[in-house]
Amino acid sequence: KTKALEASITDIESGYAPVDGTESIDGSTYKTKFLDKVEVVQNTRTLKKYFDLTSAFAEAQDQDTLKMINNFTTISTDEPIEINDELTLDLNGFEVDKSIEHLFINNGILNIVDNSNGKTGLMYASSGTSIIHNYGELNINGSKLQSKNTSKLIINETTGIVNITNNSKLFSETSTTLIDNYGEFNIE
């Protein structure tokens, strides 16, 4: 009882996520983490909740907002999410950790916001090429994007427009290039 079990989660079955909890043993309370089926995002128009981002974005209609309600980690079999409409992802204080090649391929208008009080939401690139491969319009408003290793945050192609506003933060754990920009790039 004096030594904790430590392990890394290397792959998570679709629809499951690490959940923080506590357990009391002999009068002491210990932090725990386990896998459980959890809803991670809600469409604010339909109020439908989803276990993964892929399903939520596939069913979203033009101008829908998808609001995170739990942390989410991609798994190695996930495909990039293609955006062809105007859609908003509200991080809502939660984290999205992507470990696939690209989380989003944006051909439409993708708005990333964090409407939580503490602005603690985070899009995190733990591996892969980039979080967002942008061919359309990308608006990052009051949000944080972070890269680990050699992952880029954004690849903005010649047709792409990126607008970073409202004290958004883009940063890396290493000295990697954060953004490959070939299009229009605006910071306010």
N, C-alpha and C positions, 0 to 999 in steps of 0.2 A: 504494500500500500504506500510505500515511500517513493516509488519510482513510477512515472507515467509511461504509458505506451505511446511512442511517437512513430508516426508513419506519414507518408505522402500519398495523396490521392492522385493517381496518374491518369485515370479515365473514369468518367461518370456516365452511367446509363442515362439515356435521354429521358427527361422528365423528372430527374432526381437532382438534388442539390445538397451541398453541405449545409447542415443546420446546426446552429449553436444551441447548446442547452446546458443544464446543470444537473448534477446528481449528488444526493446526500448519502454519505456512508459514515456510519459511526459518529454522527453529529457534525461532520465536516462537509462542506459543500465544495464540489469540484466542477470545473468547466468541462464540458464534453462537446464533441463534434461528431455528427453521424450523418449518414445519407438518408434522405427521406423524399418522398414525392411531394413537391411543393409548387404552387403556382407562383410565377415570377413576374408576370406582366399582365396589365389589364387595359383593355381598350376603353377609353373614357366615354366614347359615344355609345357603345353597345353594353358596356359594363361586363363583358365576357372576360374571364380570366384564363390564362394560358400557362402551360408548364414549360414552354420554351419560346424564344424569340421568333424562330422560323415560322411556327404556326400563326403567331400573332400578326406578323408582317404579311403573311400570305393571305390572311382573311381581312386585312385592313383595307379601307376604302380611302380615296383621295381626301386629304385634310384631316384624317384621324390622328389622334394622339394616343400613343401607347405609353402607359405609366408603369415604371418598375415598382413592384411591391415586395421584391425579395432580390437578393444577390443572384447572379446567374453566371455560370461558367460553361463555355462551349465544350463539346467533346470532339475527338479526332474525326469522327464520321460526319460532323455537321458540314453543310455546304454554305458558301457565302449567301447572304440575304440580298436579293436584288431589289432595288427601289426604283420604281418607274412613275410614281405619283408624288404628291406632296404629303409627307408623313413626318410626325414629330415623335421623338423618343424622349420622354421625361425620365431622367435618371432617378429623380425623387429621393436622393440621398443614398441610393444603392449602388453596388458595383457590378459591372459587366466585364468579365475576364474572357478574352478571346485567345484561343490557342490554335486557330486555323489560319489558312493563308490570308484571307480577308474576312472581316465580319460583315461588312457591307460593300456592295458594288452599287454606287449611286448613279442612276441615269435620270433621276427626277429632282425633287427638292427634298432634302433631308435636313430636318431641324433637330439639333441635340440641345436639350435644356436640362437644368436641374432646378426644379421649383421647390426643393426642400428648404426648410428654414436655415440649416447650417451649411447648405451647399456642399455636402459631403459626398455626393455621387461621383463615380469615377468609371471611366472606360479604360481598361487596362489591357495592354498587348503583351502577354507573357511569351508569345512566340508567333511565328508566321511573318508575312511580309508587311502588312499594314492593317490598321483598324478599318479605315475607309479608303476605298479606291473610288475616286470621284470623277465622274464625267459630266455631272449636272451641277446643281447648286447645293452647297453644303453650308449650313448656318450653325455655328457653335456659339451658344449664348449662355454665359455664366456656368460653364461646365469644365470639368477636368479630364484630360486625356493623358495617360502615362504609358511609356514604353519601357520594356525590359529587354536586355540583350540588343540585338540588331533590328528589332521590329520598328518600322516607321509608324507614325500615327496616321499620316495622310499621304496618299499619292494623288495629286491633282493634275489631271490630264489637260490638254490644250483647250478642250471644250468646257472645262470645269471652272466654277466660281466658288471661292471659299470666303466666308465672312466670319471673323472671330470677334465677338463682342462681349460686353458686360463682364469684364474681369475674368474671362476664361483663362485656364492655365494648361499649357502643353509642356510636358517635361519628360525626362528620361532618367533611368537609373544608371545609364552608361553614357558615353560621349558619342552616341550614334546620331545620324542625321534624322531629325524628327519628321521633316516634310520634304517630299519631292514635288516641286511645283513647276508646272509647265503652262499653267493657265493664269487666271486672275486670282489674286490673293489680297484680301483686305483685312486689316486689323484696326479695331477702334478701341 
